[in-house]
Amino acid sequence: MTEENHDHEEQEDAGHKPEENSEGPSDASQDSAQDDSQEESAKGAPSDLPMEGEEDMEQVIRIKGMYNEYFLDYASYVILERAVPHLHDGLKPVQRRILHSLKEMDDGRFHKVANAIGNTMKFHPHGDASIGDAMVQIGQRELALDCQGNWGNILTGDRAAAPRYIETRLSAFAKEALFKRQDH
């Protein structure tokens, strides 16, 4: 290969690369064309209107503020309404609902705890396990409920039998003390 052919090939390779000074539009002119088109589109929209997304940001801040402000109130409400016994009668809401349900079912006979739990679910929407556990705790005190079957033992830690095997009814004391209307 001669030197002339070699130089000619280099020139052809260089010819395929775009040069900065070529006749086509330069990068600077393309950028200015884009800026012009953006300015024209911005002229049509009033500047005092909120940009897209600004309204969303205000809503996010409000929700965040509400979350921070109301979470403690909600947590306190849940604790007071479900876990702490009421000062008036010493009962938690689930216990009060159980006793009301048993009063509704009262006909002097023993009822299966499973049936009493099912009846209580009309008033207490938090599931049968929580109702059954609360009923066993009331029954183990042997004050408000008359119990038949294996109700467990709080001293030894024995658990009660399944609700389908044990029976209960309101005690005479509960009927007198909790449900008798007092005339003032």
N, C-alpha and C positions, 0 to 999 in steps of 0.2 A: 504494500500500500504506500502510495507516495504521500509526500507532505501536503500536497494540494488537496488530495481527496480527504485526508484527515482533517484539515482545516475546514473544508466544505461541510463535513459531517457535524463538526462543532457548531458551525453557524446555523445548521438546520435545527439542532437541538435547542439552541438559544432562541430560535424563531418561534418555537412552540410555547415558550414561557411568556406569559403576559408581562409587558413592561409597564412601569408606572407612568410613563409619559405617553402611552398609546392614545389613540384618538377616542376610545370608548369612555364612558362616564367614569370618573374617579370615585373613590370611596367618600371623599369629602362632599362631592356633589350629590351623591346618593343620600348621605345623612341630612344635608340641607333640604332635599326634596321631602324626606320623611318629616322633618320638623315643620315644614310649610303645611303639609297635609294635616298634621296634628293641630296646628294653630287654627286652621280653617274649621276643623270640627269643634274645637273649643269655643270659637266665636259664636256658634249657633246655640250653645247651652249657657244659661245664666250662671254666673260664678257663685251666687248666694245659695244655690241649691246644694244640699249635702251630697258629697260624693258617694258612690256606691260602696256600701259596707260601713259607713259612719253610723247609720241608724242601728245596724246590727251591733256595733260596738257599745252603744248606749244601752241596749237591751241586755247585753252580756254583763255589763257592770251592775245594772239593777238586779239581775238574778243573783249575781255573786253576793251583792249586799244583802239581799233577802235571805240567802242561804246562811250567811254568817250571823245575821240577826236573829233568825227564827229557829235555828237548829237547837240551841240550848233550851228555848221555850218548849219545843216539841219533846225533847228528851226528858225534861222535867215533868211534862204532862204525862208521858208514858209511864214513868216511874210512879208518879202519884196515883194514876188511875188504875194501874194493873198490879203493882208490886207491894205497895204500902197499904196496910190495913187502915180502914177509915176510922176516924176518932169516935164517931157516933156509935158504931156497933162492933168495932174490932174485926170486921170482915173485909176481905178483898173482894173485888167485883165478881170474880169467878165463884167464890164461895156463896156470895149473896144470890147469884143466879141459880146455883145448885139448890139452895134451900127454897127459893121461889118455885123452881121446877118440881121439887118434891111436894111442896104444898099443893101445887096444881094437880099432881098425880094422887094425892092422899085419899085413900079409901079405907085405911085401917090395915091393909094387907102389906106384906113385904113385896118389894119389886126388885127384879134383877137390876144390878147396877148398870149393865149395858143398856137397858131400856131407859133408866134415869139419865144416863149420859146422852142418849139420843134425844130425849125430850129437852134437856138443857141446851143442846146445840141450837135450838131455836133462838136462844137469848145470848149465847156466847159463841162468837164466830171463829174461835182460835183453835179448834180441833179437839178431838175426843181424848187424846192423851193428857192434855192439860186439865181437862175436866175430870177425868178419872183419877189423876194424881191428887187433885184438890179434894175430891170426894173421899178418898182414902185417908187423907190427913184429917178431915173433919171427923170421919168415923172412928179413927184411932183414939180420939180424945174421949169417946164414949159419953158425949154430952148432948149433942144436937141430933144424933142419928142412932137408931136402933139397928144393930148389924147382925147378920147371920153369915157364917162361913169364915174363911181364913182371911182376915183383914190385915195380917202381918203384925209385927211387934216393933214399936219404936225403940224399945230398950235393947233388943238383940239385933235389930237391923233387918229382920225378916221382911220380905216383901209380901204384899197382899196377893191373893190369887187373882186370876184373870176376871174381868168384870162380868163375864157370862156365868161365873160360878158363885159369886157372892150376891147377897141381897141386902136391901136397906129400906127404911122408912123413917119418917120424922119421929123423934121421941116425943113423949108427952110434955117434957120440959120445953122443947123447942116450940111446940104448938102454943104453949102457955106464954112463954117469955118473948118469943120472936114475932108471933103472928096475932096475938090477942090485941085487939084495938083498945086503947086506953082512952077514956073520955076525960077531957080536961074541963 
